[in-house]
Amino acid sequence: MSDFENLSGNDKELQEFLMIEKQKAQVNAQIHEFNEICWEKCIGKPSTKLDHATETCLSNCVDRFIDTSLLITQRFAQMLQKQSSGGM
Amino acid sequence: MAHTVDKGEIMDQVKQQIAVANAQELLTQMTTKCFKKCINKPGTSLDASEQKCVSLCMDRFMDSWNLISRTYGQRLQREQSKM
């Protein structure tokens, strides 16, 4: 008798749960990465709170990083297209 | 004695493991960043100013994490509403 006889092979609820948890974990991993990069760019000497300029820097950092990622994706696709048409 | 696995148990365990992994990542980064900021010339112990700096640094690290989390969430929503 299997220990897992409560679960069917295609347990939809479990699959959905795992998919959602995986997505949440990916979002968290991305936040960790942003925090690591943007901390270096924006934080000077730690004080009693984040001043307005620092908060703006952190917030801009996230958006500009995403913009950079989108830009690189776009241009890279163009580069690949040029290569494949040039090679014919 | 037979032990059948409860689906709810699995779900709870998965959530817990993910939370633990998240906390570990947070702690590892916090330690690296705050050491870099606060301990510039390692001595034979952490002096009072270094300890104070680490304490402030930890709080600012969490402020930063929360702000970035909010900004990212807002950006995701903006991108989704465009689709």
Backbone of each chain as nested JSON, in Angstrom:
{
  "chains": [
    {"id": "A", "residues": [
      {"number": 1, "name": "MET", "atoms": {"N": [0.856, -1.206, 0.0], "CA": [0.0, 0.0, 0.0], "C": [0.887, 1.249, 0.0]}},
      {"number": 2, "name": "SER", "atoms": {"N": [0.683, 2.116, -0.934], "CA": [1.523, 3.311, -1.04], "C": [1.194, 4.292, 0.09]}},
      {"number": 3, "name": "ASP", "atoms": {"N": [2.243, 4.961, 0.552], "CA": [2.039, 6.015, 1.556], "C": [1.237, 7.162, 0.962]}},
      {"number": 4, "name": "PHE", "atoms": {"N": [1.335, 7.284, -0.341], "CA": [0.752, 8.467, -0.977], "C": [-0.598, 8.161, -1.597]}},
      {"number": 5, "name": "GLU", "atoms": {"N": [-1.34, 7.189, -0.993], "CA": [-2.578, 6.794, -1.673], "C": [-3.648, 7.876, -1.596]}},
      {"number": 6, "name": "ASN", "atoms": {"N": [-3.445, 8.894, -0.756], "CA": [-4.378, 10.018, -0.75], "C": [-4.228, 10.891, -1.983]}},
      {"number": 7, "name": "LEU", "atoms": {"N": [-3.089, 10.796, -2.657], "CA": [-2.834, 11.666, -3.807], "C": [-3.01, 10.882, -5.094]}},
      {"number": 8, "name": "SER", "atoms": {"N": [-3.724, 11.425, -6.042], "CA": [-3.791, 10.797, -7.358], "C": [-2.615, 11.319, -8.181]}},
      {"number": 9, "name": "GLY", "atoms": {"N": [-2.347, 10.666, -9.303], "CA": [-1.209, 11.069, -10.123], "C": [-1.351, 12.476, -10.655]}},
      {"number": 10, "name": "ASN", "atoms": {"N": [-2.571, 12.868, -10.965], "CA": [-2.748, 14.209, -11.539], "C": [-3.422, 15.124, -10.541]}},
      {"number": 11, "name": "ASP", "atoms": {"N": [-2.9, 15.217, -9.335], "CA": [-3.558, 16.024, -8.317], "C": [-3.489, 17.491, -8.722]}},
      {"number": 12, "name": "LYS", "atoms": {"N": [-4.623, 17.998, -9.184], "CA": [-4.636, 19.338, -9.766], "C": [-4.376, 20.393, -8.702]}},
      {"number": 13, "name": "GLU", "atoms": {"N": [-4.974, 20.191, -7.53], "CA": [-4.829, 21.198, -6.482], "C": [-3.364, 21.345, -6.097]}},
      {"number": 14, "name": "LEU", "atoms": {"N": [-2.673, 20.194, -5.972], "CA": [-1.268, 20.213, -5.591], "C": [-0.412, 20.85, -6.678]}},
      {"number": 15, "name": "GLN", "atoms": {"N": [-0.72, 20.505, -7.932], "CA": [0.045, 21.087, -9.036], "C": [-0.099, 22.591, -9.071]}},
      {"number": 16, "name": "GLU", "atoms": {"N": [-1.345, 23.067, -8.897], "CA": [-1.573, 24.516, -8.915], "C": [-0.838, 25.174, -7.766]}},
      {"number": 17, "name": "PHE", "atoms": {"N": [-0.944, 24.56, -6.58], "CA": [-0.266, 25.088, -5.393], "C": [1.233, 25.22, -5.652]}},
      {"number": 18, "name": "LEU", "atoms": {"N": [1.839, 24.147, -6.196], "CA": [3.282, 24.163, -6.429], "C": [3.66, 25.227, -7.45]}},
      {"number": 19, "name": "MET", "atoms": {"N": [2.808, 25.402, -8.461], "CA": [3.095, 26.41, -9.484], "C": [3.078, 27.803, -8.865]}},
      {"number": 20, "name": "ILE", "atoms": {"N": [2.08, 28.068, -8.022], "CA": [1.973, 29.382, -7.375], "C": [3.149, 29.62, -6.438]}},
      {"number": 21, "name": "GLU", "atoms": {"N": [3.507, 28.612, -5.656], "CA": [4.624, 28.771, -4.723], "C": [5.917, 28.997, -5.484]}},
      {"number": 22, "name": "LYS", "atoms": {"N": [6.059, 28.321, -6.632], "CA": [7.261, 28.503, -7.444], "C": [7.334, 29.936, -7.956]}},
      {"number": 23, "name": "GLN", "atoms": {"N": [6.202, 30.462, -8.426], "CA": [6.185, 31.844, -8.905], "C": [6.527, 32.819, -7.787]}},
      {"number": 24, "name": "LYS", "atoms": {"N": [5.962, 32.578, -6.606], "CA": [6.251, 33.466, -5.465], "C": [7.737, 33.417, -5.13]}},
      {"number": 25, "name": "ALA", "atoms": {"N": [8.321, 32.229, -5.199], "CA": [9.746, 32.084, -4.889], "C": [10.596, 32.804, -5.929]}},
      {"number": 26, "name": "GLN", "atoms": {"N": [10.161, 32.761, -7.193], "CA": [10.902, 33.461, -8.241], "C": [10.848, 34.962, -8.034]}},
      {"number": 27, "name": "VAL", "atoms": {"N": [9.691, 35.484, -7.654], "CA": [9.556, 36.917, -7.367], "C": [10.492, 37.299, -6.225]}},
      {"number": 28, "name": "ASN", "atoms": {"N": [10.491, 36.497, -5.181], "CA": [11.374, 36.765, -4.041], "C": [12.837, 36.752, -4.448]}},
      {"number": 29, "name": "ALA", "atoms": {"N": [13.223, 35.795, -5.26], "CA": [14.615, 35.705, -5.714], "C": [14.991, 36.959, -6.492]}},
      {"number": 30, "name": "GLN", "atoms": {"N": [14.066, 37.452, -7.298], "CA": [14.307, 38.669, -8.077], "C": [14.476, 39.869, -7.154]}},
      {"number": 31, "name": "ILE", "atoms": {"N": [13.654, 39.951, -6.116], "CA": [13.766, 41.056, -5.153], "C": [15.121, 41.013, -4.467]}},
      {"number": 32, "name": "HIS", "atoms": {"N": [15.572, 39.825, -4.091], "CA": [16.9, 39.692, -3.475], "C": [17.975, 40.22, -4.411]}},
      {"number": 33, "name": "GLU", "atoms": {"N": [17.846, 39.874, -5.697], "CA": [18.856, 40.307, -6.663], "C": [18.858, 41.824, -6.812]}},
      {"number": 34, "name": "PHE", "atoms": {"N": [17.655, 42.416, -6.952], "CA": [17.547, 43.878, -7.036], "C": [18.155, 44.534, -5.805]}},
      {"number": 35, "name": "ASN", "atoms": {"N": [17.806, 44.017, -4.639], "CA": [18.29, 44.608, -3.398], "C": [19.812, 44.575, -3.356]}},
      {"number": 36, "name": "GLU", "atoms": {"N": [20.389, 43.469, -3.797], "CA": [21.844, 43.339, -3.791], "C": [22.492, 44.378, -4.692]}},
      {"number": 37, "name": "ILE", "atoms": {"N": [21.971, 44.524, -5.918], "CA": [22.542, 45.451, -6.888], "C": [22.308, 46.902, -6.475]}},
      {"number": 38, "name": "CYS", "atoms": {"N": [21.068, 47.219, -6.095], "CA": [20.698, 48.604, -5.841], "C": [21.255, 49.116, -4.516]}},
      {"number": 39, "name": "TRP", "atoms": {"N": [21.451, 48.24, -3.557], "CA": [22.122, 48.631, -2.305], "C": [23.494, 49.211, -2.612]}},
      {"number": 40, "name": "GLU", "atoms": {"N": [24.252, 48.528, -3.491], "CA": [25.585, 49.003, -3.85], "C": [25.535, 50.364, -4.521]}},
      {"number": 41, "name": "LYS", "atoms": {"N": [24.512, 50.587, -5.322], "CA": [24.418, 51.832, -6.086], "C": [23.942, 53.004, -5.234]}},
      {"number": 42, "name": "CYS", "atoms": {"N": [23.11, 52.734, -4.24], "CA": [22.361, 53.818, -3.606], "C": [22.665, 54.08, -2.135]}},
      {"number": 43, "name": "ILE", "atoms": {"N": [23.169, 53.097, -1.431], "CA": [23.338, 53.265, 0.017], "C": [24.76, 53.676, 0.344]}},
      {"number": 44, "name": "GLY", "atoms": {"N": [24.901, 54.787, 1.062], "CA": [26.21, 55.209, 1.541], "C": [26.438, 54.665, 2.934]}},
      {"number": 45, "name": "LYS", "atoms": {"N": [26.571, 55.551, 3.91], "CA": [26.78, 55.093, 5.28], "C": [25.423, 54.885, 5.953]}},
      {"number": 46, "name": "PRO", "atoms": {"N": [25.213, 53.719, 6.576], "CA": [23.907, 53.455, 7.196], "C": [23.59, 54.464, 8.295]}},
      {"number": 47, "name": "SER", "atoms": {"N": [22.383, 55.062, 8.215], "CA": [21.974, 56.002, 9.265], "C": [20.623, 55.58, 9.83]}},
      {"number": 48, "name": "THR", "atoms": {"N": [19.952, 56.505, 10.545], "CA": [18.757, 56.114, 11.29], "C": [17.534, 55.916, 10.422]}},
      {"number": 49, "name": "LYS", "atoms": {"N": [17.597, 56.394, 9.184], "CA": [16.535, 56.044, 8.25], "C": [17.019, 56.279, 6.824]}},
      {"number": 50, "name": "LEU", "atoms": {"N": [16.255, 55.801, 5.841], "CA": [16.588, 56.064, 4.439], "C": [16.074, 57.444, 4.085]}},
      {"number": 51, "name": "ASP", "atoms": {"N": [16.978, 58.337, 3.654], "CA": [16.499, 59.671, 3.282], "C": [15.823, 59.624, 1.908]}},
      {"number": 52, "name": "HIS", "atoms": {"N": [15.201, 60.727, 1.548], "CA": [14.357, 60.766, 0.34], "C": [15.155, 60.463, -0.914]}},
      {"number": 53, "name": "ALA", "atoms": {"N": [16.374, 61.032, -1.005], "CA": [17.212, 60.801, -2.19], "C": [17.547, 59.322, -2.346]}},
      {"number": 54, "name": "THR", "atoms": {"N": [17.832, 58.665, -1.223], "CA": [18.162, 57.241, -1.258], "C": [16.967, 56.413, -1.702]}},
      {"number": 55, "name": "GLU", "atoms": {"N": [15.794, 56.75, -1.169], "CA": [14.593, 56.01, -1.551], "C": [14.321, 56.167, -3.046]}},
      {"number": 56, "name": "THR", "atoms": {"N": [14.494, 57.392, -3.545], "CA": [14.294, 57.633, -4.981], "C": [15.282, 56.812, -5.789]}},
      {"number": 57, "name": "CYS", "atoms": {"N": [16.536, 56.788, -5.328], "CA": [17.577, 56.039, -6.034], "C": [17.218, 54.56, -6.104]}},
      {"number": 58, "name": "LEU", "atoms": {"N": [16.784, 53.989, -4.982], "CA": [16.439, 52.558, -4.946], "C": [15.28, 52.257, -5.882]}},
      {"number": 59, "name": "SER", "atoms": {"N": [14.267, 53.109, -5.827], "CA": [13.076, 52.909, -6.653], "C": [13.423, 53.032, -8.14]}},
      {"number": 60, "name": "ASN", "atoms": {"N": [14.207, 54.061, -8.492], "CA": [14.649, 54.215, -9.883], "C": [15.496, 53.034, -10.335]}},
      {"number": 61, "name": "CYS", "atoms": {"N": [16.325, 52.561, -9.433], "CA": [17.233, 51.458, -9.752], "C": [16.455, 50.244, -10.24]}},
      {"number": 62, "name": "VAL", "atoms": {"N": [15.387, 49.901, -9.548], "CA": [14.579, 48.737, -9.932], "C": [14.001, 48.933, -11.333]}},
      {"number": 63, "name": "ASP", "atoms": {"N": [13.385, 50.11, -11.546], "CA": [12.746, 50.371, -12.846], "C": [13.769, 50.413, -13.975]}},
      {"number": 64, "name": "ARG", "atoms": {"N": [14.92, 51.051, -13.746], "CA": [15.941, 51.154, -14.8], "C": [16.567, 49.79, -15.088]}},
      {"number": 65, "name": "PHE", "atoms": {"N": [16.673, 48.96, -14.071], "CA": [17.214, 47.625, -14.296], "C": [16.282, 46.84, -15.213]}},
      {"number": 66, "name": "ILE", "atoms": {"N": [14.974, 46.944, -14.931], "CA": [13.989, 46.24, -15.752], "C": [13.993, 46.795, -17.177]}},
      {"number": 67, "name": "ASP", "atoms": {"N": [14.075, 48.152, -17.286], "CA": [14.164, 48.768, -18.621], "C": [15.382, 48.247, -19.373]}},
      {"number": 68, "name": "THR", "atoms": {"N": [16.517, 48.148, -18.679], "CA": [17.752, 47.66, -19.304], "C": [17.566, 46.239, -19.799]}},
      {"number": 69, "name": "SER", "atoms": {"N": [16.946, 45.414, -18.965], "CA": [16.711, 44.028, -19.327], "C": [15.824, 43.933, -20.571]}},
      {"number": 70, "name": "LEU", "atoms": {"N": [14.77, 44.736, -20.623], "CA": [13.871, 44.732, -21.78], "C": [14.607, 45.209, -23.03]}},
      {"number": 71, "name": "LEU", "atoms": {"N": [15.414, 46.274, -22.867], "CA": [16.167, 46.828, -23.995], "C": [17.117, 45.79, -24.572]}},
      {"number": 72, "name": "ILE", "atoms": {"N": [17.83, 45.102, -23.688], "CA": [18.797, 44.105, -24.139], "C": [18.091, 42.959, -24.849]}},
      {"number": 73, "name": "THR", "atoms": {"N": [16.95, 42.548, -24.322], "CA": [16.187, 41.473, -24.958], "C": [15.785, 41.868, -26.371]}},
      {"number": 74, "name": "GLN", "atoms": {"N": [15.256, 43.097, -26.509], "CA": [14.842, 43.593, -27.823], "C": [16.015, 43.631, -28.794]}},
      {"number": 75, "name": "ARG", "atoms": {"N": [17.102, 44.301, -28.391], "CA": [18.247, 44.477, -29.288], "C": [18.876, 43.151, -29.645]}},
      {"number": 76, "name": "PHE", "atoms": {"N": [18.91, 42.234, -28.679], "CA": [19.512, 40.946, -28.939], "C": [18.72, 40.189, -29.997]}},
      {"number": 77, "name": "ALA", "atoms": {"N": [17.397, 40.278, -29.924], "CA": [16.547, 39.653, -30.94], "C": [16.845, 40.236, -32.311]}},
      {"number": 78, "name": "GLN", "atoms": {"N": [17.032, 41.578, -32.354], "CA": [17.383, 42.237, -33.627], "C": [18.728, 41.755, -34.14]}},
      {"number": 79, "name": "MET", "atoms": {"N": [19.697, 41.633, -33.221], "CA": [21.021, 41.162, -33.619], "C": [20.936, 39.773, -34.251]}},
      {"number": 80, "name": "LEU", "atoms": {"N": [20.143, 38.894, -33.62], "CA": [19.995, 37.53, -34.134], "C": [19.347, 37.552, -35.515]}},
      {"number": 81, "name": "GLN", "atoms": {"N": [18.332, 38.417, -35.679], "CA": [17.657, 38.518, -36.977], "C": [18.633, 38.96, -38.066]}},
      {"number": 82, "name": "LYS", "atoms": {"N": [19.413, 40.0, -37.73], "CA": [20.381, 40.514, -38.714], "C": [21.364, 39.432, -39.119]}},
      {"number": 83, "name": "GLN", "atoms": {"N": [21.826, 38.682, -38.107], "CA": [22.802, 37.628, -38.389], "C": [22.246, 36.574, -39.329]}},
      {"number": 84, "name": "SER", "atoms": {"N": [21.004, 36.144, -39.036], "CA": [20.435, 35.048, -39.821], "C": [20.126, 35.503, -41.238]}},
      {"number": 85, "name": "SER", "atoms": {"N": [19.683, 36.779, -41.415], "CA": [19.386, 37.249, -42.78], "C": [20.688, 37.532, -43.526]}},
      {"number": 86, "name": "GLY", "atoms": {"N": [21.732, 37.989, -42.808], "CA": [23.018, 38.278, -43.447], "C": [23.724, 37.01, -43.883]}},
      {"number": 87, "name": "GLY", "atoms": {"N": [23.45, 35.909, -43.186], "CA": [24.163, 34.675, -43.467], "C": [23.589, 33.892, -44.625]}},
      {"number": 88, "name": "MET", "atoms": {"N": [22.537, 34.397, -45.255], "CA": [21.863, 33.603, -46.322], "C": [22.609, 33.623, -47.641]}}
    ]},
    {"id": "B", "residues": [
      {"number": 1, "name": "MET", "atoms": {"N": [3.227, 0.629, 11.677], "CA": [2.004, 1.437, 11.596], "C": [2.013, 2.211, 10.288]}},
      {"number": 2, "name": "ALA", "atoms": {"N": [0.945, 2.11, 9.508], "CA": [0.886, 2.796, 8.216], "C": [0.785, 4.308, 8.445]}},
      {"number": 3, "name": "HIS", "atoms": {"N": [1.492, 5.047, 7.604], "CA": [1.443, 6.513, 7.715], "C": [1.058, 7.078, 6.363]}},
      {"number": 4, "name": "THR", "atoms": {"N": [-0.15, 7.547, 6.231], "CA": [-0.561, 8.125, 4.95], "C": [-0.231, 9.614, 4.945]}},
      {"number": 5, "name": "VAL", "atoms": {"N": [0.183, 10.083, 3.787], "CA": [0.602, 11.482, 3.676], "C": [-0.601, 12.363, 3.417]}},
      {"number": 6, "name": "ASP", "atoms": {"N": [-0.723, 13.403, 4.194], "CA": [-1.812, 14.351, 4.056], "C": [-1.372, 15.452, 3.108]}},
      {"number": 7, "name": "LYS", "atoms": {"N": [-2.213, 15.742, 2.134], "CA": [-1.841, 16.757, 1.156], "C": [-1.596, 18.107, 1.833]}},
      {"number": 8, "name": "GLY", "atoms": {"N": [-2.426, 18.417, 2.818], "CA": [-2.253, 19.678, 3.549], "C": [-0.899, 19.759, 4.209]}},
      {"number": 9, "name": "GLU", "atoms": {"N": [-0.432, 18.627, 4.734], "CA": [0.895, 18.577, 5.366], "C": [1.981, 18.921, 4.361]}},
      {"number": 10, "name": "ILE", "atoms": {"N": [1.865, 18.33, 3.181], "CA": [2.865, 18.596, 2.145], "C": [2.898, 20.09, 1.83]}},
      {"number": 11, "name": "MET", "atoms": {"N": [1.695, 20.661, 1.663], "CA": [1.622, 22.075, 1.308], "C": [2.246, 22.937, 2.403]}},
      {"number": 12, "name": "ASP", "atoms": {"N": [1.958, 22.608, 3.659], "CA": [2.547, 23.367, 4.765], "C": [4.064, 23.237, 4.779]}},
      {"number": 13, "name": "GLN", "atoms": {"N": [4.558, 22.024, 4.558], "CA": [6.005, 21.797, 4.565], "C": [6.689, 22.582, 3.463]}},
      {"number": 14, "name": "VAL", "atoms": {"N": [6.088, 22.564, 2.274], "CA": [6.668, 23.306, 1.147], "C": [6.738, 24.79, 1.483]}},
      {"number": 15, "name": "LYS", "atoms": {"N": [5.615, 25.333, 2.017], "CA": [5.599, 26.761, 2.357], "C": [6.685, 27.084, 3.381]}},
      {"number": 16, "name": "GLN", "atoms": {"N": [6.832, 26.214, 4.355], "CA": [7.813, 26.444, 5.413], "C": [9.227, 26.414, 4.857]}},
      {"number": 17, "name": "GLN", "atoms": {"N": [9.509, 25.427, 4.0], "CA": [10.847, 25.32, 3.439], "C": [11.187, 26.537, 2.607]}},
      {"number": 18, "name": "ILE", "atoms": {"N": [10.211, 27.03, 1.856], "CA": [10.439, 28.222, 1.042], "C": [10.7, 29.432, 1.937]}},
      {"number": 19, "name": "ALA", "atoms": {"N": [9.953, 29.549, 3.024], "CA": [10.148, 30.665, 3.945], "C": [11.54, 30.616, 4.572]}},
      {"number": 20, "name": "VAL", "atoms": {"N": [11.97, 29.422, 4.94], "CA": [13.298, 29.265, 5.54], "C": [14.386, 29.648, 4.537]}},
      {"number": 21, "name": "ALA", "atoms": {"N": [14.245, 29.191, 3.291], "CA": [15.233, 29.514, 2.259], "C": [15.289, 31.017, 2.041]}},
      {"number": 22, "name": "ASN", "atoms": {"N": [14.14, 31.666, 2.045], "CA": [14.073, 33.11, 1.858], "C": [14.796, 33.845, 2.995]}},
      {"number": 23, "name": "ALA", "atoms": {"N": [14.553, 33.409, 4.217], "CA": [15.186, 34.028, 5.381], "C": [16.695, 33.831, 5.33]}},
      {"number": 24, "name": "GLN", "atoms": {"N": [17.135, 32.666, 4.904], "CA": [18.571, 32.392, 4.809], "C": [19.241, 33.308, 3.803]}},
      {"number": 25, "name": "GLU", "atoms": {"N": [18.594, 33.487, 2.661], "CA": [19.142, 34.371, 1.628], "C": [19.244, 35.791, 2.162]}},
      {"number": 26, "name": "LEU", "atoms": {"N": [18.188, 36.226, 2.851], "CA": [18.154, 37.561, 3.437], "C": [19.325, 37.757, 4.401]}},
      {"number": 27, "name": "LEU", "atoms": {"N": [19.515, 36.786, 5.276], "CA": [20.566, 36.872, 6.287], "C": [21.953, 36.877, 5.666]}},
      {"number": 28, "name": "THR", "atoms": {"N": [22.152, 36.03, 4.661], "CA": [23.456, 35.958, 3.999], "C": [23.813, 37.288, 3.356]}},
      {"number": 29, "name": "GLN", "atoms": {"N": [22.854, 37.871, 2.643], "CA": [23.099, 39.152, 1.987], "C": [23.314, 40.263, 2.997]}},
      {"number": 30, "name": "MET", "atoms": {"N": [22.473, 40.286, 4.028], "CA": [22.566, 41.311, 5.055], "C": [23.942, 41.283, 5.709]}},
      {"number": 31, "name": "THR", "atoms": {"N": [24.435, 40.081, 5.993], "CA": [25.74, 39.929, 6.641], "C": [26.846, 40.461, 5.741]}},
      {"number": 32, "name": "THR", "atoms": {"N": [26.818, 40.073, 4.473], "CA": [27.836, 40.53, 3.533], "C": [27.819, 42.041, 3.385]}},
      {"number": 33, "name": "LYS", "atoms": {"N": [26.632, 42.598, 3.136], "CA": [26.521, 44.037, 2.904], "C": [26.949, 44.83, 4.138]}},
      {"number": 34, "name": "CYS", "atoms": {"N": [26.473, 44.415, 5.3], "CA": [26.742, 45.2, 6.504], "C": [28.186, 45.048, 6.982]}},
      {"number": 35, "name": "PHE", "atoms": {"N": [28.772, 43.91, 6.724], "CA": [30.197, 43.772, 7.03], "C": [30.996, 44.738, 6.169]}},
      {"number": 36, "name": "LYS", "atoms": {"N": [30.658, 44.774, 4.877], "CA": [31.373, 45.66, 3.965], "C": [31.242, 47.116, 4.37]}},
      {"number": 37, "name": "LYS", "atoms": {"N": [30.029, 47.511, 4.807], "CA": [29.796, 48.912, 5.16], "C": [30.435, 49.297, 6.48]}},
      {"number": 38, "name": "CYS", "atoms": {"N": [30.442, 48.381, 7.414], "CA": [30.702, 48.759, 8.81], "C": [32.061, 48.344, 9.377]}},
      {"number": 39, "name": "ILE", "atoms": {"N": [32.592, 47.246, 8.874], "CA": [33.867, 46.801, 9.437], "C": [34.949, 47.039, 8.393]}},
      {"number": 40, "name": "ASN", "atoms": {"N": [35.627, 48.181, 8.536], "CA": [36.588, 48.576, 7.514], "C": [38.008, 48.128, 7.821]}},
      {"number": 41, "name": "LYS", "atoms": {"N": [38.372, 48.171, 9.092], "CA": [39.681, 47.658, 9.485], "C": [39.48, 46.646, 10.612]}},
      {"number": 42, "name": "PRO", "atoms": {"N": [39.358, 45.379, 10.252], "CA": [39.046, 44.362, 11.28], "C": [40.052, 44.36, 12.407]}},
      {"number": 43, "name": "GLY", "atoms": {"N": [39.548, 44.558, 13.633], "CA": [40.411, 44.549, 14.812], "C": [40.26, 43.232, 15.562]}},
      {"number": 44, "name": "THR", "atoms": {"N": [40.594, 43.256, 16.815], "CA": [40.535, 42.019, 17.602], "C": [39.15, 41.748, 18.159]}},
      {"number": 45, "name": "SER", "atoms": {"N": [38.229, 42.725, 18.028], "CA": [36.824, 42.511, 18.38], "C": [36.015, 43.592, 17.666]}},
      {"number": 46, "name": "LEU", "atoms": {"N": [34.678, 43.477, 17.722], "CA": [33.824, 44.524, 17.153], "C": [33.642, 45.623, 18.187]}},
      {"number": 47, "name": "ASP", "atoms": {"N": [34.115, 46.834, 17.872], "CA": [33.955, 47.907, 18.863], "C": [32.533, 48.458, 18.82]}},
      {"number": 48, "name": "ALA", "atoms": {"N": [32.235, 49.389, 19.735], "CA": [30.872, 49.892, 19.909], "C": [30.341, 50.548, 18.648]}},
      {"number": 49, "name": "SER", "atoms": {"N": [31.182, 51.333, 17.954], "CA": [30.706, 52.019, 16.755], "C": [30.422, 51.029, 15.634]}},
      {"number": 50, "name": "GLU", "atoms": {"N": [31.228, 49.986, 15.551], "CA": [30.979, 48.954, 14.54], "C": [29.666, 48.232, 14.822]}},
      {"number": 51, "name": "GLN", "atoms": {"N": [29.415, 47.923, 16.08], "CA": [28.18, 47.236, 16.445], "C": [26.968, 48.106, 16.161]}},
      {"number": 52, "name": "LYS", "atoms": {"N": [27.1, 49.409, 16.483], "CA": [26.008, 50.347, 16.229], "C": [25.742, 50.432, 14.729]}},
      {"number": 53, "name": "CYS", "atoms": {"N": [26.812, 50.499, 13.962], "CA": [26.697, 50.588, 12.503], "C": [25.976, 49.362, 11.961]}},
      {"number": 54, "name": "VAL", "atoms": {"N": [26.352, 48.183, 12.446], "CA": [25.712, 46.942, 11.994], "C": [24.222, 46.97, 12.313]}},
      {"number": 55, "name": "SER", "atoms": {"N": [23.884, 47.453, 13.497], "CA": [22.485, 47.526, 13.908], "C": [21.685, 48.445, 12.979]}},
      {"number": 56, "name": "LEU", "atoms": {"N": [22.234, 49.636, 12.71], "CA": [21.581, 50.566, 11.786], "C": [21.484, 49.954, 10.401]}},
      {"number": 57, "name": "CYS", "atoms": {"N": [22.576, 49.315, 9.988], "CA": [22.649, 48.726, 8.657], "C": [21.555, 47.668, 8.468]}},
      {"number": 58, "name": "MET", "atoms": {"N": [21.369, 46.837, 9.484], "CA": [20.339, 45.795, 9.39], "C": [18.964, 46.418, 9.168]}},
      {"number": 59, "name": "ASP", "atoms": {"N": [18.654, 47.474, 9.934], "CA": [17.358, 48.137, 9.781], "C": [17.22, 48.765, 8.394]}},
      {"number": 60, "name": "ARG", "atoms": {"N": [18.289, 49.415, 7.923], "CA": [18.229, 50.048, 6.594], "C": [18.142, 49.001, 5.498]}},
      {"number": 61, "name": "PHE", "atoms": {"N": [18.764, 47.853, 5.715], "CA": [18.682, 46.772, 4.745], "C": [17.24, 46.309, 4.59]}},
      {"number": 62, "name": "MET", "atoms": {"N": [16.548, 46.144, 5.705], "CA": [15.14, 45.73, 5.652], "C": [14.283, 46.82, 5.02]}},
      {"number": 63, "name": "ASP", "atoms": {"N": [14.561, 48.107, 5.338], "CA": [13.83, 49.207, 4.688], "C": [14.015, 49.124, 3.179]}},
      {"number": 64, "name": "SER", "atoms": {"N": [15.256, 48.905, 2.775], "CA": [15.569, 48.817, 1.354], "C": [14.825, 47.65, 0.718]}},
      {"number": 65, "name": "TRP", "atoms": {"N": [14.873, 46.499, 1.354], "CA": [14.203, 45.31, 0.828], "C": [12.706, 45.57, 0.645]}},
      {"number": 66, "name": "ASN", "atoms": {"N": [12.082, 46.169, 1.636], "CA": [10.649, 46.438, 1.563], "C": [10.313, 47.435, 0.462]}},
      {"number": 67, "name": "LEU", "atoms": {"N": [11.125, 48.476, 0.331], "CA": [10.887, 49.478, -0.711], "C": [11.018, 48.846, -2.1]}},
      {"number": 68, "name": "ILE", "atoms": {"N": [12.06, 48.055, -2.271], "CA": [12.283, 47.403, -3.553], "C": [11.169, 46.407, -3.857]}},
      {"number": 69, "name": "SER", "atoms": {"N": [10.714, 45.716, -2.847], "CA": [9.607, 44.78, -3.023], "C": [8.359, 45.509, -3.515]}},
      {"number": 70, "name": "ARG", "atoms": {"N": [8.07, 46.674, -2.901], "CA": [6.906, 47.479, -3.315], "C": [7.08, 47.972, -4.746]}},
      {"number": 71, "name": "THR", "atoms": {"N": [8.25, 48.531, -5.045], "CA": [8.508, 49.081, -6.383], "C": [8.358, 48.002, -7.442]}},
      {"number": 72, "name": "TYR", "atoms": {"N": [8.92, 46.825, -7.187], "CA": [8.844, 45.727, -8.129], "C": [7.395, 45.296, -8.344]}},
      {"number": 73, "name": "GLY", "atoms": {"N": [6.647, 45.183, -7.245], "CA": [5.25, 44.795, -7.334], "C": [4.454, 45.768, -8.178]}},
      {"number": 74, "name": "GLN", "atoms": {"N": [4.705, 47.079, -7.967], "CA": [4.016, 48.108, -8.752], "C": [4.389, 48.013, -10.233]}},
      {"number": 75, "name": "ARG", "atoms": {"N": [5.659, 47.778, -10.501], "CA": [6.122, 47.673, -11.886], "C": [5.489, 46.468, -12.58]}},
      {"number": 76, "name": "LEU", "atoms": {"N": [5.412, 45.349, -11.888], "CA": [4.783, 44.138, -12.433], "C": [3.328, 44.425, -12.796]}},
      {"number": 77, "name": "GLN", "atoms": {"N": [2.621, 45.134, -11.882], "CA": [1.227, 45.475, -12.148], "C": [1.109, 46.356, -13.386]}},
      {"number": 78, "name": "ARG", "atoms": {"N": [2.018, 47.344, -13.511], "CA": [1.972, 48.253, -14.671], "C": [2.184, 47.459, -15.96]}},
      {"number": 79, "name": "GLU", "atoms": {"N": [3.186, 46.56, -15.94], "CA": [3.47, 45.779, -17.139], "C": [2.285, 44.881, -17.488]}},
      {"number": 80, "name": "GLN", "atoms": {"N": [1.658, 44.292, -16.457], "CA": [0.529, 43.397, -16.694], "C": [-0.656, 44.142, -17.285]}},
      {"number": 81, "name": "SER", "atoms": {"N": [-0.893, 45.376, -16.814], "CA": [-2.057, 46.128, -17.304], "C": [-1.855, 46.562, -18.743]}},
      {"number": 82, "name": "LYS", "atoms": {"N": [-0.575, 46.536, -19.209], "CA": [-0.31, 46.897, -20.598], "C": [-0.653, 45.759, -21.554]}},
      {"number": 83, "name": "MET", "atoms": {"N": [-0.652, 44.539, -21.02], "CA": [-0.787, 43.368, -21.913], "C": [-2.213, 43.176, -22.43]}}
    ]}
  ]
}
